[in-house]
Amino acid sequence: MTLRIAVVDKKRCQPKKCSQECYKYCPVVRTGGEAIVIEDKAVISEELCQGCGICVKKCPFNAISIVGLPSQLEGHEVHRYGKNGFIIYNLPIPRKGSVVGILGPNGTGKTTAVKILSGQLKPNLGKNSASWEEVLERFQGTELFNYMKKISEGDIRVSVKPQYVEAIPKVYSGKVKDLLEGVDERGDLDWLVERLNLKNILNREIKDLSGGELQSVAITACFLRDADFYFLDEITSYLDIHQRINHAKLIREFAENKPILIVEHDLAILDMLADYVHISYGEPAVYGVITNAKGVRVGINQYLRGYLAEENIRIREKEIEFEIFQPSDSEIEEVLISYPSFRKTYNGFRLEVESGDIKNGEVVGVLGPNATGKSTFVKILAGVIPDDEKKVELNIKVSYKPQYVKGDVSMPVISFLKGINPMIESSYYKTEYIKPLHLEKVLDKNLDELSGGELQRVAILACLLREAELYLLDEPSAHLDVEQRTEVARILRRFAMNNSKSVLVVDHDIYLIDMLSDRIMVFEGEPGKKGRAKKPVSLRDGMNAFLKNLDITFRRDEETKRPRVNKPGSRLDREQKMIGEYYYYVRE
C-alpha cells in the first residue's frame, strides 16, 4: 500500500502562460474525473490521482511533483503548507542535557521543524487546520507531548541563531557591544566575550565584520538570551577548524542545563558536538521525513551509506565514501604558473607568501586559520588587488568566485548564466553541471530571490562557465548540505581532470578539501596581525602540518573510514602526535 502526495510549486505554476497540459493530458480528467482542477493554480486531488506521472512530464514549468511514500507514514503528518504544498512527517525531540542534531539535505523540513518547536508555527497535522486539542492528541504518549503542551500554553521561550549571518548587517546597524548588551538577559556577556575571543571587535560596527566574526557574534547573542530551548542553524560557516571546535565546546557546556538543537553540515563537528542525531530525508520542497533519534556515530554512518537500517529506507543511491590513503605526491608535472615570493600589508596586517607553483589540471586546497590572508592571497592571484611590490603578474585568464556571494541583481538566473556562456542550455552543461547541482528549478528565478545555498551553487557554476586557465573559489561549501558539498567536490575534480584546468579552493571543511585536493597550501600566523603562506605540498604532508599547528588529531571511523576528531589528551591523540600522523592514521 502506497501513500501518494502531489505537490504543486505555486511560484512556478502559471496556468495563464501555458496550455494547461496537466489538465488536458490527465487520464482521470479525460474519463470525466476531477483529479486536476485549474483555479488560480492547478489543484490536484491526491485521492483521485493514479500516479501515472504524465502531468509531471508535461508541465512546461516543472511545477508538479507526484511522490509515492510508504503507507506507514500515514497518520504521522505534522504540518502541510496548504493543499498540494510541502509536507513534513514527524519532529525531532529536544532533550535536556543533550545536544540533538538534525542531518539532512536542504529543503526537507529542518526549518519547518524548528518553527514548530519554537512556537512560531502551529502544526496543522497535514490538514487545513487543527486545534491544539487535536495536536496534543496526536502526540499523546510520545516524548514530545509535554513539550508540545508547553508550546500550546505559550510557556516556551526560544533563542535562535539564524543560518545566514551575512543578513545581520541588513537588519542591525551599530556597534557589536551595543547589539550584545541589548540582548543580554543572563549576565554572561563578559564571560562569552572572553570565551569566543570577541574583545577586539566590541567597538567595531556590525557592517564592518567578516563572516567569521558575524558568526561568533550571532552565537554569542543566541546564548545571551534566557531561553528554554536553543536552536542553532549552521554554526560553522566562515569559521576555521580551531574556531569550530572552540564553539562546539561552548555549546556542549550550555547543553548541560538546556536542550539544544542544531543543524550542521560539517560532519566532523556534528560528530564531536551532538549526543543524538535525527536524519531528515525526502524530496526538497516536496516532502520531508524526520527519523527517530539515533546515536550520533550510528546516525552519521547510516546517512553516509544512504541506508537507514531501522526504517529500512534507502535515501541515496550511492554511498559517500572516504579514501584512507591519498597519493603522497601529485603525479601532475606540467606547471601552469609559478608565482614569486611576495608580501601584502594593510591596516596593521602583513601577509608573506613563499614562492610556489600551480600545476596544469590539478586542484590545490587551501587551509588555514581565519584572518591569516587566504582571501587576500586569492584576490592577488585573481588580480583584484596588487601585492606590495606588484611582483605577481600571472599573464593568464583567471575566473574568481569570492568568499561572499551577492545576489542583489533582479535578473533571471538563466539570463545571468547565458551572459557568461551561451552554451549553458546544451545537453552537456545540463548533464555535467545543472542537474548535479540541482539548479533546474532555480533557472527562471531572479538572483535576488535565491536562498544562500542556491546562490552559492549558481556562483560556483558561473565561475566554472567562464573561459579561463585558473579557477579560484573562496569558501564554496558555505550554506551547502552534505550531498551538495560532495557533489561540488566531484564536479571540481572532474572539471580539472577532463578539461586540463587548474583549480584552487579555499575552504574550512576538511572533508571537502580532502575529497578534492591533489596538493594543499597551508597558511599560518597570528590572526589579524600576520600570515604566512607555505608553498603547495602533498595532501598528506599538508594535512599533517595544518592539524599540527592547531594541535588537533583525527582518527578514522572503522566502518566508513571517515575522519573523526580525537578527544584532546586521549590515548589516540597522544599516540598520533608522537608519530606525527594527525589525519591519515589508521589503527592496525
PATI-11149 format. One record per residue: residue in one letter; x, y, z of N, C-alpha, C in turn. Coordinates in steps of 0.001 Angstrom, whole numbers, plus 500000, padded with zeros to 6 digits. Layout:
<nodes>
aXYZXYZXYZ/...
</nodes>
This chain:
<nodes>
m500864498796500000500000500000500000500890501240500000/t500616502175499083501442503376498963500628504623499275/l501269505524500016500682506829500302501155507787499215/r500225508420498513500605509279497393500398510745497751/i501411511567497485501237513009497680501533513725496364/a500805514804496122501005515635494932501314517051495396/v502409517586494906502828518923495317502943519820494084/v502360521008494189502414521992493105503181523210493604/d504265523527492914505045524720493255504255525946492796/k503713526670493776502810527791493450503499528902492675/k504787529087492899505502530138492178505746529760490724/r505953528467490494506266528015489139505020527763488304/c503921527370488956502676527059488243502053528346487685/q501914528441486356501390529651485716500389529264484624/p499150528915485031498137528449484064497856529425482927/k498060530724483174497775531712482133498877531770481075/k500035531153481372501151531204480437501421529855479757/c500587528860480051500785527550479430499476527089478790/s499492525906478237498282525354477612497538524408478547/q497872524504479838497241523672480872497370522192480522/e498608521823480166498893520447479760498539519436480840/c498731519786482116498445518841483189496973518419483155/y496090519368482882494649519095482822494296518314481553/k494865518747480421494491518155479134494916516691479004/y496086516350479577496630515012479368496361514049480529/c495721514523481594495455513641482741494440512557482355/p494779511254482487493856510179482111492550510216482900/v492631510583484187491412510633485019490485511739484533/v491044512901484227490244514026483719489585513647482394/r490300512951481543489783512597480214488648511576480291/t488538510900481429487416509958481607486327510537482502/g486395511870482735485330512541483469485607512804484932/g486744512359485455487083512595486857487684513979487064/e487737514423488320488299515745488626489596515595489412/a490530514812488857491828514649489513492610515958489501/i492393516783488460493046518093488376491998519141488040/v492035520219488804491154521363488559492034522597488429/i491782523420487431492551524650487257491783525807487872/e492324526348488942491766527569489554492785528671489284/d493188529390490324494276530348490138495558529585489819/k495702528410490458496792527476490191496175526089489975/a496978525142489501496494523773489353496275523164490737/v495165522473490923494865521774492175494697520292491840/i495488519448492507495488518011492214494869517244493381/s493924516383493083493300515541494107494171514299494319/e494748514173495510495607513022495807494791511725495897/e493513511863496224492645510685496322492349510101494931/l492170510974493921491826510519492574493046510287491688/c494185510884492046495398510763491227495831509295491143/q496180508840489934496635507469489726498151507329489786/g498831508446489899500289508400489982500975508053488679/c500324508332487551500905507981486248502112508851485907/g502175510070486435503306510964486196503253511737484908/i502153511628484147502058512340482870502099513859483084/c501362514321484095501323515773484352502705516298484733/v503488515469485460504841515875485868505707516112484636/k505608515217483660506423515313482445505922516404481499/k504593516611481465504028517566480505504107519019480966/c504202519244482266504207520631482774505426521378482242/p505232522460481489506367523184480899507197523955481926/f506651524153483138507361524922484156507924524049485276/n507850522709485101508349521783486135507785522108487513/a506482522359487551505847522811488794505215521677489592/i505142520471489032504386519384489671505304518244490091/s505060517725491295505763516533491788504722515555492322/i504788514311491870503925513245492386504839512193493006/v504649511919494297505559511015495015504767509947495755/g505236508708495660504655507619496438505482507373497687/l504839507349498844505535507175500113505045505904500811/p505838505335501717505388504160502468504119504467503263/s503189503547503261501907503779503944502086503942505455/q503241503488505998503481503623507439503534505083507882/l503768505989506919503847507405507285502459508019507499/e501425507357507024500080507898507190499746508023508677/g499252509182509059498962509440510467500115510111511195/h501268510263510518502427510925511129502649512324510544/e501684512827509778501792514186509235501832515195510393/v502755516126510315502845517168511347502358518507510807/h502784518836509606502360520135509047502426520086507527/r501442520756506911501455520904505460501133522344505099/y501892522863504133501692524249503703500588524322502654/g499361524044503081498202524163502205498032522983501265/k496946523019500495496646521988499512497786521877498500/n498266520663498264499377520410497332500653521146497711/g500832521394499015502042522063499484503021521097500120/f504183521600500498505210520799501172504642520218502460/i505027518959502770504519518300503973505680517681504743/i505621517798506069506654517218506915506032516164507824/y506763515050507968506336513949508838507292513850510030/n506734513792511223507489513630512477508297514887512825/l508782514925514054509573516049514549510771515532515332/p511852516323515371512955515971516265512543516230517713/i513257515619518645512886515726520060513995516424520849/p513758517658521344514744518307522210514895517521523514/r516135517402523985516393516648525212517240517499526149/k516764517702527350517510518486528331518802517771528668/g519890518540528679521188517961528981521874517359527773/s521288517505526585521860516908525374521851517895524213/v522789517682523303522766518377522013522196517404520995/v521108517801520369520452516971519361520672517605517991/g521177516818517042521436517331515711520392516882514706/i520191517682513658519378517273512502520314517263511309/l520379516125510632521277515969509490520460515573508272/g520570516369507215519807516041506019519929517121504968/p519433516838503755519517517813502665518715519074502968/n519144520184502398518367521416502492517011521201501829/g515969521818502385514644521750501780513820520559502191/t514259519817503238513491518645503670512846518839505038/g512660520086505457511819520341506616512517520699507907/k513813520879507884514521521201509131514055522544509698/t513942523538508830513499524861509285512051524822509768/t511195524082509049509789523940509468509710523309510849/a510513522264511084510522521597512388510891522572513499/v511879523405513230512316524368514247511245525418514496/k510577525865513443509497526847513623508394526289514510/i508094524996514345507064524369515178507535524248516621/l508779523776516794509305523583518149509540524903518878/s509690525982518128509888527286518765508584528054518935/g507480527458518510506188528100518697505845529131517644/q506676529255516608506395530238515556505339529732514572/l505166528406514507504252527808513547503410526748514251/k502103526901514168501207525918514787501016524759513828/p501310523529514240501153522385513330499692522150512975/n499441521758511713498055521514511284497793520043510970/l498786519184511270498654517735511088498333517352509641/g498766518198508705498577517902507284497204518266506759/k496376518914507605495022519299507187494960520805506970/n493747521307506680493587522752506534493926523473507828/s493505522885508936493823523433510252493587522341511285/a494172522535512467493988521575513563493982522346514867/s493109521960515776493066522598517096494205522058517942/w494531522776519019495593522305519909495187520980520559/e493884520791520770493429519512521342493794518357520402/e493592518575519089493936517532518114495447517310518058/v496193518408518136497656518295518089498168517506519300/l497663517854520488498108517162521698497684515690521682/e496521515420521118496083514026520998497023513248520082/r497492513924519011498429513287518078499732512903518774/f500188513739519725501463513479520394501292512791521754/q500062512432522096499794511736523358500634510451523434/g501313510268524568502104509059524768503480509085524145/t503883510220523557505220510340522974506091511244523831/e507400511234523561508336512069524318508068513555524103/l507393513891523011507159515305522697505905515875523355/f505099515037524005503804515510524493503952516700525444/n504769516564526488504909517649527471505455518918526823/y506376518741525871506953519893525180505880520609524361/m505091519848523603504042520450522778502970521101523642/k502730520532524809501741521121525718502209522503526179/k503500522623526475504051523920526876503944524936525737/i504172524471524517504043525376523363502598525860523245/s501650524937523404500232525310523281499826526329524323/e500508526311525460500194527242526552501046528510526484/g501881528611525457502747529783525314503813529848526382/d504231528682526867505147528616528004506554528200527583/i506942528464526330508278528124525837508959529392525319/r510161529656525835510968530772525323512109530178524503/v512274530679523301513238530103522369514237531156521913/s515500530733521779516531531604521215517094530924519976/v517118531653518863517510531070517577518722531793517002/k519729531009516574520858531549515829520563531311514356/p520376532371513555519946532183512158521022531553511284/q520588531006510159521504530346509230522387531354508505/y521776532416507990522511533352507144522965534566507943/v524158534477508533524648535579509373524999536800508535/e525182536616507211525504537766506351524370538784506347/a523150538342506717521996539245506690521921540145507925/i522721539859508948522636540637510194522866542130509964/p523887542535509178524088543976508960522912544656508255/k522056543881507580520898544467506888519785544827507865/v519757544166509022518675544412509985519165545117511245/y520492545275511404521006545973512587522200546823512190/s522177548069512597523320548951512387523769549477513745/g525045549451513966525582549882515258526791549050515625/k527254549243516837528453548546517298528104547175517873/v529086546299517837528918544941518365528514544988519831/k529180545824520592528916545914522033527465546285522304/d526932547239521531525553547688521741524562546571521426/l524831545815520346523942544711519993523918543669521107/l525095543266521584525173542205522586524607542646523928/e524862543888524311524304544387525581522782544455525508/g522262544709524319520818544827524153520076543516524292/v520774542380524077520101541075524171520530540286525408/d521431540834526201521965540101527356520920539997528470/e520347538819528622519364538563529677519927537671530780/r521105537104530553521686536160531505522852536740532291/g523363537902531839524511538488532522525818537772532217/d525866537071531078527055536293530726527921536971529662/l527675538252529399528348538905528282529872538855528407/d530401539258529553531863539312529706532486537933529544/w531836536913530112532369535555530026532368535051528587/l531272535297527858531184534836526468532152535597525562/v532316536882525803533264537675525021534673537118525183/e535015536774526422536334536194526698536459534822526046/r535412534020526176535447532634525695535565532543524180/l534897533455523452534904533403521997535828534450521368/n536699535047522202537719535985521708537122537152520918/l536126537805521517535453538912520831535899540293521322/k536838540333522250537217541598522884537660542647521864/n538382542209520836538941543161519867537919543722518885/i536706543163518868535728543659517885534526544341518545/l534526544465519865533359545019520576533005546430520109/n533999547223519782533732548617519393533686548814517882/r533658547716517141533556547833515691532094547817515254/e531842548402514095530494548422513542530148547032512990/i528893546633513166528438545336512657528713545212511162/k528510546272510420528672546232508959530116545992508531/d531068546193509443532484546034509102533038544660509463/l532197543772510007532682542467510459532822541483509308/s533769540567509464533916539468508493532842538424508767/g532724537441507859531738536377508055531983535596509328/g533252535273509614533575534532510828533246535316512084/e533508536626512056533194537468513215531685537579513416/l530937537708512316529474537747512418528929536443512997/q529517535314512605529082534021513127529283533950514642/s530439534387515119530719534363516559529788535295517325/v529506536467516748528587537413517390527176536828517455/a526748536158516384525404535571516342525251534466517383/i526273533626517539526229532550518545526203533144519948/t527003534186520160527020534862521461525655535450521785/a525060536142520820523740536753521032522692535689521353/c522782534546520693521828533456520936521902532987522386/f523117532813522899523274532280524253523116533337525347/l523097534603524967522868535660525966521395535742526361/r520515535228525523519089535246525847518779534132526839/d517864534405527742517450533408528734516272532640528145/a516537531439527650515511530685526928515380529271527485/d514276528621527096514053527224527474514621526269526432/f514820526789525226515222525939524115516090526772523172/y517261526241522825518183526955521934518310526198520619/f518181526945519524518339526346518206519418527095517447/l520399526352516919521496526958516166521562526337514780/d521402527186513771521374526738512377522727527038511734/e523505525995511476524819526097510831525774527005511597/i526441526422512572527358527202513409528741527369512790/t529053526597511732530441526569511265530753527457510069/s529738527968509381530008528777508186530957529923508520/y532018530060507716533030531117507820533980530965509011/l533831529906509831534748529685510949535837528704510534/d537070528917511016538113527931510744537958526756511710/i538740525698511499538547524465512256538776524672513749/h539740525511514108540002525772515521538823526489516160/q538278527485515469537102528200515969535901527262516065/r535752526390515088534626525447515097534672524558516336/i535840524064516658535970523193517828535753523980519113/n536265525207519174536072526051520360534598526365520579/h533882526698519497532452526990519597531661525738519970/a532095524595519435531412523338519754531538523014521248/k532708523249521817532906523001523256531985523895524090/l531845525161523670530956526089524382529508525591524339/i529072525143523177527695524662523030527460523445523915/r528447522571523993528296521389524852528136521791526326/e528837522816526742528713523286528126527300523811528389/f526755524573527439525405525108527602524365523994527641/a524645522907526944523671521808526855523509521051528169/e524379521302529135524251520612530421522967520991531138/n522459522188530863521269522670531566520065522939530662/k520303523093529355519217523458528437519216522529527227/p518038522246526652518017521479525400518512522335524239/i519377521759523421519922522468522265519724521617521022/l519217522240519974519017521578518692519871522289517661/i520628521532516881521497522157515876521278521519514497/v521449522335513468521558521845512100522983522128511676/e523707521097511228525111521299510880525513520342509763/h526241520867508774526664520061507631528139519684507688/d528889520217508663530272519784508869530223518534509740/l530418517371509126530212516107509835531207515905510972/a532424516404510826533406516258511901532939516996513154/i532388518192512982531920518985514126530619518407514675/l529710517992513798528464517385514267528756516136515100/d529691515337514650530082514111515357530616514438516746/m531421515488516819532027515880518089531013516533519034/l530040517217518456529153518083519223527887517389519720/a527271516561518885525932516044519182525978514750519999/d524922514539520796524723513273521505523832512352520672/y522823512952520047521883512205519214521715512957517897/v521280512228516862521024512882515590519744512317514984/h518916513216514462517749512840513668518123513033512206/i517842512040511367518073512179509922516805512744509293/s516965513764508460515833514228507656516095513796506214/y515074513226505580515227512819504187513932513130503455/g513979513044502152512790513344501352513178513973500038/e512247514686499451512493515404498200512378516887498490/p513468517638498314513452519063498664512247519796498092/a511586520577498976510423521398498631509176520584498331/v509238519240498483508075518387498242507626517738499552/y508517516992500180508183516391501471509461516130502258/g509320516000503562510448515674504424509992514746505534/v510860513811505899510584512884506991511718512998508003/i511359513167509265512343513203510349512336511839511036/t513481511176511099513545509852511722513563509975513241/n513430508847513922513657508798515354515119509121515638/a515423509495516884516794509831517258517688508598517170/k518907508815516705519914507760516640521165508244517359/g521974507309517862523282507704518376524046508416517287/v524858509409517636525432510284516609526329509502515644/r527142508568516129528011507812515223527189506943514283/v526201506231514824525347505373514007524585506195512984/g524019507319513422523237508166512527524054508704511365/i525246509227511649526094509775510588526525508671509624/n526881507512510161527317506415509293526189505922508384/q524963505819508938523825505423508112523561506461507029/y523692507720507403523466508807506447524475508728505302/l525745508483505634526781508389504606526548507181503701/r526087506082504272525831504885503475524566505027502638/g523680505960503041522449506169502288521365505171502605/y521545504409503699520543503412504066520261503493505559/l518974503719505916518551503801507313518040502428507730/a518830501738508539518550500333508850517230500147509589/e516991500929510656515778500752511455514514501023510637/e514582501992509740513419502354508923513340501519507642/n514436500797507328514525500027506088514238500908504876/i514904502065504851514707503048503782516057503383503160/r516128503374501833517320503854501139517074505301500731/i517921506213501237517715507641500995518642508190499908/r519576507373499456520517507819498431521007506609497663/e521187506756496356521624505619495531523059505223495843/k523924506209496042525345505928496251525786506309497657/e526766505570498162527374505924499440528292507135499252/i528475507898500330529509508930500350530746508264500936/e531804508136500138532959507348500537534163508230500825/f535034507722501709536275508404502057537445507466501787/e538459507991501105539655507196500859540592507321502048/i541241506224502397542169506253503538543516506814503116/f544066506290502034545396506714501617545311507524500336/q545847508717500413545930509577499249547345509476498678/p547546509802497404548904509764496848549831510697497616/s551046510259497835551986511053498634552472512280497881/d552380512230496545552790513398495764551979513443494478/s551786514622493954550978514757492745551699514143491545/e550941513446490707551504512868489501551522513889488359/i550885515012488580550822516052487551552124516861487594/e552804516986486463554114517625486464554148518953485710/e553271519112484712553321520320483888552845521525484687/v553685522530484816553376523716485623552594524733484796/l551446525182485340550663526227484677551254527591484976/i551433527876486275552014529161486676552986528959487831/s553982529808487876554852529929489049554710531353489548/y554565531486490852554472532835491409555649533061492357/p556158534302492398557320534598493249556896534757494704/s557867534793495587557558535166496971557135536633496961/f556131536969497758555663538359497797555019538639499146/r554702539904499364554041540271500620552940541290500350/k552029541383501292550941542357501224550687542875502621/t550693544180502791550449544785504101549330545813503999/y548468545819505017547441546856505118546777546770506495/n546401547937507010545676548037508289546322547220509410/g547647547285509491548331546579510569548495545087510334/f548119544586509148548261543161508841549341542966507783/r550114541880507917551183541599506963551098540135506522/l551006539924505221550993538582504648552287538357503884/e552948537236504175554149536838503442553878535506502760/v554167535434501472553872534243500679555153533653500125/e555369532351500369556507531649499769556273531483498273/s557337531456497517557196531198496072556667529776495872/g555871529590494831555292528274494589554777528169493173/d554080527069492895553531526891491555552197526156491638/i551437526268490570550191525511490415550308524757489098/k550101523442489169550305522593488004549046522524487141/n549259522227485893548158522160484948547242520979485273/g545943521250485429544974520185485653544882519691487081/e545472520383488046545392519928489429544437520804490238/v544006520250491396543204521006492355544059521232493592/v544249522489493956545017522847495153544041523308496226/g544058522649497370543235523055498501544012524007499393/v543312524975499964543956525960500843543303525908502219/l544131525687503248543653525606504623544440526567505502/g543794527063506549544486527918507499543501528664508366/p543969529202509507543076529960510389542499531177509693/n541347531646510173540771532885509656541735534040509894/a541626535049509053542384536309509200543890536099509122/t544331535082508331545770534919508103546119535165506634/g545164535678505835545489536145504499545095535247503344/k544265534219503577543890533304502484543121534037501388/s542082534787501777541287535518500774542123536597500102/t543036537215500854543933538219500273544817537589499199/f545357536415499494546187535683498529545411535398497247/v544174534926497401543352534596496239543050535859495425/k542761536957496106542459538209495396543673538708494607/i544874538485495153546088538892494438546275538038493189/l546062536716493309546148535848492131545099536222491091/a543908536641491575542813536994490670543005538361490035/g543972539133490547544203540470490015543250541512490557/v542515541171491630541577542124492241542339543201492998/i543414542782493694544282543727494402545732543374494069/p546668544349494133548078544054493854548822543690495130/d549942542970494999550830542792496149551625544079496332/d552362544202497435553045545466497759554003545912496666/e554760544955496092555782545320495103555318545071493668/k554031544676493532553457544404492214554298543403491409/k554718542344492136555552541305491519554705540222490842/v553458540066491278552631538973490778551911539394489502/e552360538838488394551711539043487098551584537669486436/l550398537092486496550235535712486045550165535585484525/n549652536610483867549526536594482405548699535415481890/i547706535049482644546759534017482211545356534500482570/k544350533863481974542974534194482306542584533502483605/v541925534271484492541539533753485806540039533948486013/s539370532930486568537959533046486960537891532947488475/y537165533867489108537218534020490576535824534050491183/k535577533148492143534356533200492959534742533716494332/p534277534900494728534669535477496020534037534742497202/q534523535067498401534027534429499622532558534754499859/y532198536031499731530830536458499990530114536683498663/v529106535864498406528382535913497145527164536809497305/k527029537787496423525900538713496498524889538404495400/g523612538394495785522560538163494809521606539334494782/d522148540529494625521323541737494717520901542263493344/v520910541383492341520519541790490993519203541111490630/s518243541886490143516953541319489760517024540853488306/m517701539720488125517884539157486782517675537653486863/p516952537045485912516787535588485939518130534870485911/v518225533783486663519470533017486735519925532577485349/i518985532084484526519360531587483203519941532707482336/s519403533922482456519938535058481693521347535401482158/f521552535356483476522871535622484058523896534611483549/l523531533336483568524457532285483136524702532315481628/k523652532597480839523820532682479381524715533858479007/g524690534913479818525573536048479571527041535684479737/i527305534637480538528674534167480737529050533152479675/n528132532202479417528386531165478423527067530806477739/p526900531186476467525627530943475759525275529461475618/m526238528568475831526007527135475657525432526479476906/i525059527246477907524607526695479186523388525791479027/e522581526018477982521370525208477808521613523946476976/s522859523690476623523163522474475855523068521253476758/s522905520087476144522760518851476916524004518563477748/y525187518952477256526423518721478001526405519456479332/y526109520739479303526125521532480535524993521124481479/k523854520733480900522753520271481752523140519008482502/t523777518073481801524159516800482410525324516948483374/e526293517770482992527531517881483761527414518812484965/y526551519839484870526507520850485932525107521140486474/i524160521444485585522835521875486039522164520807486900/k522103519572486417521434518501487168522187518117488437/p523503517894488390524217517546489626524130518618490705/l524051519892490292523946520982491266522491521299491626/h521547520527491050520110520699491320519666522146491102/l520020522655489929519677524045489604518535524161488602/e517944523013488200516881523073487187515746524001487592/k515376523949488876514195524697489319514498526131489751/v515747526556489638516045527951490003516412528786488778/l516483528159487598516940528878486407516048530059486050/d514731529937486317513837531048485972513570531975487148/k514228531736488279514132532661489411515088533826489212/n514803534950489860515739536062489850516837535819490883/l518017536353490627519142536170491542518824536659492947/d518066537751493065517763538295494386516657537526495106/e516148536445494496515141535604495141515736534307495683/l517024534070495420517642532800495771518007532726497251/s517972531511497787518474531286499149519997531298499108/g520616531279500288522078531299500349522705530106499658/g522123528906499856522651527704499220522479527724497715/e521323528198497232521080528298495787522046529294495151/l522233530420495808523132531460495291524570530945495226/q524959530178496236526318529622496253526540528679495073/r525549527807494795525692526861493690525712527575492343/v524904528640492205524914529425490965526277530104490789/a526830530609491887528131531292491821529245530320491440/i529190529083491980530187528064491624530106527755490128/l528876527560489631528689527269488211529159528434487350/a528820529653487750529230530840486980530748530905486870/c531435530566487961532899530572487957533440529571486942/l532851528360486909533337527316486014532958527562484552/l531917528357484312531475528631482935532389529606482204/r533125530416482948533992531407482304535190530708481672/e535602531212480545536773530652479866538024531195480553/a538786530308481178539975530710481915540937529529482000/e542104529800482540543097528732482754543227528382484233/l542912529340485102542975529115486548541656529540487166/y541082528658487996539789528910488630539987528990490139/l539573530107490730539766530365492155538409530412492851/l538204529548493845536925529514494563537177529686496057/d536615530736496634536799531043498053535551530605498824/e535708529609499675534656529039500529533403528613499748/p533547527675498825532374527217498078531412526355498894/s531812525889500085530937524998500862529916525735501718/a530051527056501861529146527808502744527689527617502328/h526852527210503290525396527028503122525019525820502268/l525981524958501941525663523740501201525512522570502175/d524568521661501879524424520489502732525458519437502343/v525459518303503041526500517292502850526517516767501420/e525325516433500867525269515928499498525783516955498504/q525408518209498706525832519263497794527343519468497852/r527915519399499052529364519545499185530087518402498477/t529569517185498649530168516025497991530091516178496477/e528951516668495975528765516849494534529685517936494010/v529849519018494760530749520098494345532189519581494267/a532603518774495253533951518195495221534136517339493968/r533127516517493657533207515653492474533271516485491194/i532423517517491115532389518367489911533721519079489702/l534293519631490772535554520358490639536687519425490205/r536721518210490746537771517271490351537611516868488883/r536377516557488482536122516173487086536438517340486143/f536075518540486548536322519730485732537817519897485487/a538606519779486558540058519946486426540666518856485552/m540236517610485785540807516464485075540389516428483604/n539084516595483342538581516456481973538952517622481071/n539124518798481671539401519991480865540830520492480986/s541663519757481753543055520173481998543119521612482503/k542208521919483430542165523246484045542675523156485486/s543259524229485959543769524261487334542762524968488229/v542565524407489413541567524923490354542209525100491724/l541964526231492351542428526481493715541217526776494583/v541061526038495691539874526130496537540270526454497975/v539733527542498497539890527887499915538645527429500650/d538806526619501697537645526194502471538084525724503849/h537117525697504793537396525229506153536829523841506415/d536105523284505442535565521940505602536665520947505211/i537249520310506215538371519412505974537961518249505083/y536731517751505259536251516650504408536260517062502946/l535770518268502644535714518756501265537114518869500677/i538033519489501423539402519660500947540057518305500701/d539791517348501579540354516003501445539833515319500178/m538542515504499884537933514834498732538437515366497393/l538754516659497324539011517236496001540466517592495698/s541344517615496712542674518200496507543722517205496030/d544582517671495112545802516946494756546941517379495675/r547023518697495914548016519232496854547341520260497756/i548070520683498799547495521610499772548474522741500091/m547920523941500216548659525081500749548202525313502189/v549139525534503083548805525779504487549211527202504864/f548270527923505466548532529263505975548729529194507483/e549716529925507969549990530004509402550016531477509796/g550154531738511110550307533117511551549451533489512736/e549409534770513002548626535326514103547437536068513507/p546212535529513677545044536116513021544933537622513209/g544727538333512106544540539773512139545824540571512177/k546965539890512394548235540613512510549252540178511460/k549443538880511328550395538420510322550018537025509834/g550345536756508573550081535453507984551231535037507109/r551420533732506985552476533206506122551903532054505310/a552040532126504007551522531088503122552661530202502668/k552568528900502989553575527940502545553273527532501099/k554276527013500417554063526555499045553230525272499061/p552537524943497965551737523713497923552597522466498147/v552062521546498971552760520281499252551757519134499083/s552216517894499254551331516747499103550193516825500110/l549090516149499792547904516182500643548214515706502052/r548944514621502153549250514051503468550115514998504288/d551182515520503682552066516441504400551330517718504788/g550475518208503876549737519431504154548758519277505299/m547987518178505288547031517927506370547739517797507715/n548831517052507738549553516870508997550117518188509521/a550657519016508618551204520310509038550105521228509570/f548970521246508852547854522112509251547314521732510631/l547059520435510837546483519999512102547499520072513243/k548782519917512934549811520063513971549817521496514496/n549640522464513597549574523871514024548400524105514966/l547292523383514740546097523555515556546083522624516772/d547046521695516835547136520737517943545884519862518014/i545421519410516848544210518577516751544558517311515957/t544045516166516389544241514936515620542892514323515250/f542887513590514141541701512865513676542013511369513645/r541009510555513898541109509114513683540141508739512570/r540215507511512103539305507040511063538221506158511669/d536981506406511269535890505546511700536103504155511094/e535949503117511922536230501758511460535270501303510365/e534042501834510368533036501373509410533090502130508095/t533095503472508156533015504275506926534346504904506520/k535355504819507392536677505411507161536647506936507149/r535548507526507612535501508992507673536352509477508843/p536966510669508713537763511211509813536871511653510980/r537337511407512213536627511824513422537619512518514348/v537198513599514989538083514359515873538378513547517135/n539674513443517497540049512787518743539861513737519921/k539464513193521046539359513987522259540766514419522683/p540997515732522913542338516206523305542861515470524536/g544094514990524435544700514301525565544358512832525668/s543493512329524780543134510911524814544329510065524376/r544227508744524584545329507856524231545664507953522747/l544624507931521886544861508030520446545466509381520073/d544995510436520715545510511778520449547013511824520754/r547404511282521909548822511287522295549643510399521360/e549093509246521019549793508289520165550054508865518776/q549039509525518200549189510074516856550152511256516830/k550107512093517865551035513216517926552475512732518028/m552670511624518733554012511081518932554633510646517608/i553800510073516704554345509593515430554110510577514283/g553490511712514574553309512753513562552215512491512548/e551270511578512868550140511305511975548886511946512554/y548582513161512095547467513910512663546147513643511940/y546219513062510744544984512926509955544827511567509291/y545906510983508782545782509769507982546024508497508791/y545947508602510089546237507468510959545156506394510866/v545579505159510657544666504015510649545210502985511622/r544385502563512563544837501594513557545045500235512894/e546145499580513271546439498244512718545408497238513227/
</nodes>
